[in-house]
Amino acid sequence: MSARPFLPVAAPSLAGNERAYVLECLDSTWISSSGRYIEAFEAAFARFCGVSHAVAVNNGTAALHLALTALGIGPGDEVIVPDLTYIASVNAVTYCGAKPIFVDCVPLTLNLDPSLVAARITPRTKAIIPVHLYGHPVDMDPILDLAARHGLIVVEDAAEAHGATYRERPVGSFGACAAFSFYGNKIITTGEGGMVVTDDAELATRLRLYRGQGVDPQRRYIHPVVGFNYRMTNIAAAIGLGQLERIETILAARRQVAAWYAERLAGINGLRLLGTEPWAVPVPWLVTVLLTAGGARERDAIMAALLAEGIDSRPVFYPIHNQLPYQENIHYPVAETWSARGLNLPTFEGLTQADVTTVCATLRRAVAELGAS
């Protein structure tokens, strides 16, 4: 193992008012699910997404589950989801008693392929969840058109895409609502946390009802629905507000890191970066590289070579249809091929140009050695 400091895939930057705001929570004793930072964080995040309402929750998976529940998704319903995504996107559907229906991805961005969605719609289909994977927006126009023609609900999973835009509009502002994650490796973090955003005032009211154990806001201890304890703490919201105040700085730093990677990885035979569509301005959640040949064995060998030099990496998400709870005898060839060939590189605000140079030099050597073997 190299003596160089270990480079993780992700690390939060808490360089703003996060500490001061958390200490204010402690001094005031408002540390649970009430306090001024919750409303302040919700209002600021709604403005950031260009919507009217934001409802803070305790994690991104809860945000998705809360959204689907408030929209009436339940047993007997089908929800179209990408086959290549983090499993939370699919688990939230299952929590509701609905059935996830998988769709393959496009090779350039690994996002849901809109041209394949229509063939998966049945009389049971109730909703579509486009996932803005690795910070690149899904092509939303054809999905919204299909949804309008078939009377379907669109719920954006924007867990990895804070600040990305599609045709000059921020992700999270297209569907009935959108879910974000603030896990420690996300663009901004609250440690654990999530948010549902929407322009629908009635939906926002239902989201708040279900978020807090279903308690009637006018009558304490009266519960008209079966709700959940999905509330965010004031401390988490304080961290989130401090993060959000710096988000343009965070995004600029991540874009600089992505630009360094693009410059240093250019021209490596057998390797390409995840692509960008002309109508999108993605955010670099995790810089993703793809082998143009081979499969998981070669990808894993490269990850091992990086780790030997103190550089962490991650494989691209595995296709959901290969996960034990969701196995099915249908092939999704694009997801299968590019999932096996992809890996995520260290991507966070604190990376230096020298760090990126080291990662790229190690990656270049590993790819060359793989080609020579």
C-alpha positions, 0 to 999 in steps of 0.5 A: 500500500502506498504511503500517500494519504488515502483518497476516498471516493467522497468527503463532505466539506463543512467550511461554512456556517454549519458549525455555528448553526449546530451550536445554536441548536445545542444552545437553544436546546431545539435539537429534535424535529422542531426549530427554525432551521427546518423551515429555513432549510425547506424554504431555501431549498425550494427556491434553489429548485425553482418550486414553491414547496419543500418538505424535509425528511430523514433520508432520501429513501424516505423522501421517495416513499413519502412521495409515492404514498402521498400520491396514492401509489399502492398494491396492484399499481406498477411503477416504471423505474430504470434498471440501472439505479441505486436500489432505493429507487426501487425499494420505495416502490415495493414499500408501497406494495406496488410492482417496479417495472424495469427499463434499460438505459442509454449508453452515453449517460446510463440514464433511463431510455425514454424510447423504451418506456412506452413498451412497458406501460400497462393498464396497471401503470401508475407512475414513472420514476426517472432517476438523474443518475450520477448527476446527469438529467434524464431526457424529461420531455418524452417522459412527460409527454408519455405520462400526459398521454397515459395519465401517469404520475412522474416522480423525479429521483434527483438524489444525486443531481442537486443543481443540475439543469435540463433545458435550462430548468433545474431538475426537481421542477418537472414532475408532480414532485421530486426526491433529493438525498443529503447523505454524506456523499451527496452534493450537499449533506445533512449527514442523513437527510432528504427532501421532497419538492413540489409546486402542488400545495395540496400535495405538500400538505399531504406530504407533511401529514404523512411525514409526521405520523399522520397527526392532524395539524389542527388536533394533537394526537388525532391521526386521520391516516397511517403516517410515518416518522420521517421528520428531519431534525433541527440539527440536520437542517442546520447543517443543510442550510449551512451547506446550501448557502455554499452550494454554488462554491461546492458545485464550482469546485466539483466542476473544476475537479471534473474538468481536471479529470476530463483533461487528464483522461483524454486519449486513453485507449479503452476508456471513456468518461460518462457522456453529456447530452447537449440539452443538459448541464449535469453536476459532477456527483461522482466522475464515472469512467467506462471501459470500452471493452471487457467486463467486471473482471477487468473493471475490478482489476483496475479498482484493485490497482487504484486501491493499492495506491491508496485511491478508493473507487466504486463500481457503477450500480448493479442492474436491479434485475440482477439483485436477489429481491428483484431477479427476473429472466429478462435481459437489459443489455445496455445496463448489463454491459456498461454496469460491468465496465464502469467505475466511479472515481474520487469526486469532492470539493476538497480534491486538489489538482495534484490529487486528480493527477495522481488518480489519472496517472494510476488509472492510465497505468492500470489500463495500459497494464490490462491491455498488455496482459 
